[in-house]
């Protein structure tokens, strides 16, 4: 981490681990979520889009291998290393029978150009047999599991309809770590009615438990219940300056060994209601990067920032 004082970027982590440039290929496992199929609810989390937060994932009508090939071809001009992570992103990617998960996960790691597997899921969908499967695959190619915690505050968790307790998150992290599997935790910054202190409390808590973190700006997406409340004037969204200040504070309190996978995130511009400034990704990253340098959180001309 020679070019940074506090910021351990995903770019740098991949270079340290694989000794090459690595890209993540987002694919669909054709699953749903207990928050949508009636098990816990049928509306999903209050912020979640109809695509299950996977608008840039592959076409679910294609096989896993076909999705990988298609996604790889889209970024082939950006890398010469031909090294990729198969990333099951939309919805809950352990919410299925173990035999089915075995089939699609092994299909995903089969190509030589796939150097690892990343699985986005919920802590309440990680039964022992599924963790055993992930551990089995982890002995072949590295596996990481992404957990959408969003907040440690139970009142907010109820408001966003998360559907599980903080204790379930803690237990899932412990089981995954015991199985030798890396954990990446998603945090949403800007959730309604949360103060900066509440956000930092979440980051501090997660920083003691996770291997990596995604700091995600709250996107208000058309068609969600959250968009309805926003348009009714029930809460405001963060400005770029406010968000950047929080990002800097988050990074400063995170342990230096925590890999920061994301500092903002992408939203589908066609369905983005707010904040509109977030659609200008290059401008946003440049602004955040300059502020990180100004505060001496990163050093040098390149910070290694990588947002998927």
PATOR-237632 format. One line per field, with one value per residue (C-alpha): residue in three letters; chain; x, y, z. Coordinates in steps of 0.1 Angstrom, whole numbers. Layout:
N
type	[ala_...]
mol	[A_...]
east	[X_...]
north	[Y_...]
up	[Z_...]
***
This chain:
308
type	[unk_unk_unk_unk_unk_unk_unk_unk_unk_unk_unk_unk_unk_unk_unk_unk_unk_unk_unk_unk_unk_unk_unk_unk_unk_unk_unk_unk_unk_unk_unk_unk_unk_unk_unk_unk_unk_unk_unk_unk_unk_unk_unk_unk_unk_unk_unk_unk_unk_unk_unk_unk_unk_unk_unk_unk_unk_unk_unk_unk_unk_unk_unk_unk_unk_unk_unk_unk_unk_unk_unk_unk_unk_unk_unk_unk_unk_unk_unk_unk_unk_unk_unk_unk_unk_unk_unk_unk_unk_unk_unk_unk_unk_unk_unk_unk_unk_unk_unk_unk_unk_unk_unk_unk_unk_unk_unk_unk_unk_unk_unk_unk_unk_unk_unk_unk_unk_unk_unk_unk_unk_unk_unk_unk_unk_unk_unk_unk_unk_unk_unk_unk_unk_unk_unk_unk_unk_unk_unk_unk_unk_unk_unk_unk_unk_unk_unk_unk_unk_unk_unk_unk_unk_unk_unk_unk_unk_unk_unk_unk_unk_unk_unk_unk_unk_unk_unk_unk_unk_unk_unk_unk_unk_unk_unk_unk_unk_unk_unk_unk_unk_unk_unk_unk_unk_unk_unk_unk_unk_unk_unk_unk_unk_unk_unk_unk_unk_unk_unk_unk_unk_unk_unk_unk_unk_unk_unk_unk_unk_unk_unk_unk_unk_unk_unk_unk_unk_unk_unk_unk_unk_unk_unk_unk_unk_unk_unk_unk_unk_unk_unk_unk_unk_unk_unk_unk_unk_unk_unk_unk_unk_unk_unk_unk_unk_unk_unk_unk_unk_unk_unk_unk_unk_unk_unk_unk_unk_unk_unk_unk_unk_unk_unk_unk_unk_unk_unk_unk_unk_unk_unk_unk_unk_unk_unk_unk_unk_unk_unk_unk_unk_unk_unk_unk_unk_unk_unk_unk_unk_unk_unk_unk_unk_unk_unk_unk_unk_unk_unk_unk_unk_unk_unk_unk_unk_unk_unk_unk]
mol	[A_A_A_A_A_A_A_A_A_A_A_A_A_A_A_A_A_A_A_A_A_A_A_A_A_A_A_A_A_A_A_A_A_A_A_A_A_A_A_A_A_A_A_A_A_A_A_A_A_A_A_A_A_A_A_A_A_A_A_A_A_A_A_A_A_A_A_A_A_A_A_A_A_A_A_A_A_A_A_A_A_A_A_A_A_A_A_A_A_A_A_A_A_A_A_A_A_A_A_A_A_A_A_A_A_A_A_A_A_A_A_A_A_A_A_A_A_A_A_A_A_A_A_A_A_A_A_A_A_A_A_A_A_A_A_A_A_A_A_A_A_A_A_A_A_A_A_A_A_A_A_A_A_A_A_A_A_A_A_A_A_A_A_A_A_A_A_A_A_A_A_A_A_A_A_A_A_A_A_A_A_A_A_A_A_A_A_A_A_A_A_A_A_A_A_A_A_A_A_A_A_A_A_A_A_A_A_A_A_A_A_A_A_A_A_A_A_A_A_A_A_A_A_A_A_A_A_A_A_A_A_A_A_A_A_A_A_A_A_A_A_A_A_A_A_A_A_A_A_A_A_A_A_A_A_A_A_A_A_A_A_A_A_A_A_A_A_A_A_A_A_A_A_A_A_A_A_A_A_A_A_A_A_A_A_A_A_A_A_A_A_A_A_A_A_A_A_A_A_A_A_A_A_A_A_A_A_A]
east	[0_28_8_-18_-19_-53_-71_-67_-85_-100_-75_-46_-60_-65_-29_-16_-36_-35_-5_-26_-55_-88_-123_-156_-182_-217_-240_-275_-281_-319_-329_-352_-353_-372_-382_-400_-414_-437_-414_-407_-425_-434_-422_-384_-363_-377_-348_-344_-351_-371_-338_-327_-298_-284_-292_-258_-259_-261_-292_-309_-322_-286_-266_-239_-212_-229_-233_-196_-185_-208_-196_-160_-163_-177_-145_-120_-104_-98_-75_-48_-45_-77_-85_-120_-142_-175_-199_-234_-250_-288_-312_-301_-276_-278_-316_-320_-314_-278_-277_-287_-261_-235_-243_-241_-212_-191_-201_-190_-155_-148_-133_-95_-100_-122_-98_-124_-161_-181_-216_-240_-265_-283_-271_-304_-299_-266_-275_-246_-248_-244_-215_-200_-204_-188_-159_-155_-152_-129_-103_-104_-107_-110_-146_-159_-194_-211_-237_-261_-262_-268_-270_-265_-294_-325_-350_-335_-334_-371_-378_-360_-376_-343_-359_-332_-314_-279_-273_-279_-253_-228_-234_-231_-198_-184_-195_-180_-147_-146_-150_-121_-143_-138_-167_-176_-202_-225_-233_-257_-248_-277_-305_-334_-333_-298_-272_-236_-228_-251_-234_-200_-212_-222_-188_-169_-189_-185_-148_-141_-157_-155_-127_-140_-166_-188_-197_-228_-246_-283_-299_-336_-349_-381_-409_-396_-415_-385_-390_-426_-416_-389_-413_-437_-410_-405_-367_-338_-308_-272_-253_-220_-201_-220_-215_-178_-173_-189_-168_-136_-146_-156_-122_-103_-119_-117_-88_-61_-64_-101_-104_-126_-145_-167_-170_-201_-218_-236_-273_-293_-296_-329_-346_-325_-348_-322_-295_-291_-254_-246_-252_-220_-197_-164_-171_-181_-150_-127_-143_-140_-105_-93_-108_-92_-58_-65_-71_-40_-61_-45_-12_3_-12_-30_-52_-61_-98_-119_-156_-171]
north	[0_24_50_55_64_50_38_2_1_-29_-23_-26_-56_-75_-66_-79_-111_-119_-99_-85_-63_-80_-71_-83_-97_-93_-122_-134_-167_-164_-162_-140_-129_-139_-103_-105_-140_-138_-156_-124_-99_-92_-56_-61_-36_0_11_-20_-16_-41_-56_-65_-40_-57_-34_-40_-78_-103_-114_-140_-158_-168_-196_-186_-193_-172_-143_-145_-145_-115_-95_-103_-91_-58_-50_-68_-36_-24_-52_-74_-97_-116_-122_-119_-125_-142_-120_-132_-98_-94_-104_-131_-156_-183_-183_-217_-254_-263_-287_-258_-235_-261_-263_-226_-218_-245_-234_-199_-209_-234_-209_-204_-166_-167_-163_-161_-162_-134_-141_-114_-126_-121_-134_-153_-173_-190_-223_-247_-268_-236_-224_-259_-256_-222_-235_-264_-240_-217_-245_-244_-207_-178_-171_-140_-134_-99_-92_-63_-50_-13_-2_-15_5_-16_13_20_-17_-19_12_-1_-36_-54_-84_-98_-88_-76_-108_-128_-107_-113_-151_-153_-135_-158_-189_-176_-167_-201_-217_-195_-173_-135_-113_-79_-58_-33_0_26_62_87_65_86_99_86_112_113_98_69_62_63_39_14_18_13_-18_-34_-24_-48_-77_-76_-81_-56_-29_-12_24_30_63_60_61_69_47_53_28_21_29_50_72_77_90_112_128_134_155_132_134_150_134_143_168_158_179_163_128_133_146_114_92_108_103_67_59_76_54_21_-3_-1_-37_-34_-34_-6_-20_10_46_56_32_33_39_34_70_62_54_76_100_115_126_137_146_110_102_121_94_108_142_125_103_132_154_127_118_154_158_125_140_174_157_135_103_93_104_108_113_79_66_33_41_14_15_-16]
up	[0_-8_-26_1_38_47_15_5_-28_-46_-75_-51_-34_-67_-78_-45_-46_-83_-95_-124_-133_-125_-134_-120_-144_-131_-139_-128_-110_-118_-82_-62_-25_6_8_-25_-29_2_26_45_23_-13_-18_-13_6_4_-19_-40_-78_-97_-110_-75_-75_-105_-134_-150_-146_-174_-192_-170_-201_-210_-193_-168_-193_-220_-195_-186_-223_-231_-201_-208_-244_-232_-212_-233_-246_-210_-200_-214_-184_-191_-155_-141_-110_-117_-97_-89_-82_-85_-57_-32_-48_-22_-22_-39_-35_-29_-59_-82_-65_-70_-107_-115_-92_-107_-142_-133_-121_-150_-175_-171_-173_-141_-112_-84_-74_-57_-44_-32_-7_26_61_65_33_43_57_67_36_14_34_30_-8_-8_13_-12_-41_-22_-22_-60_-66_-41_-30_-14_-1_-1_26_23_59_50_87_122_135_141_136_102_94_101_80_50_54_56_72_95_127_133_152_120_102_130_130_92_92_119_100_67_84_101_66_53_31_28_36_19_37_19_37_24_31_32_45_56_92_99_112_103_137_130_97_113_141_114_96_129_138_104_103_132_115_77_52_27_25_-1_8_-13_-19_-14_-49_-51_-80_-98_-89_-54_-22_-12_-43_-34_1_-14_-39_-10_6_36_35_16_-1_4_-17_-33_-7_22_8_2_37_51_28_40_76_69_53_82_108_89_98_71_62_52_14_2_-28_-35_-25_-44_-69_-102_-107_-139_-152_-168_-135_-111_-93_-69_-63_-99_-93_-88_-125_-134_-123_-136_-120_-87_-85_-94_-67_-40_-51_-49_-14_-2_-14_2_35_30_31_-1_-15_-50_-84_-84_-56_-72_-68_-84_-85_-102]
***
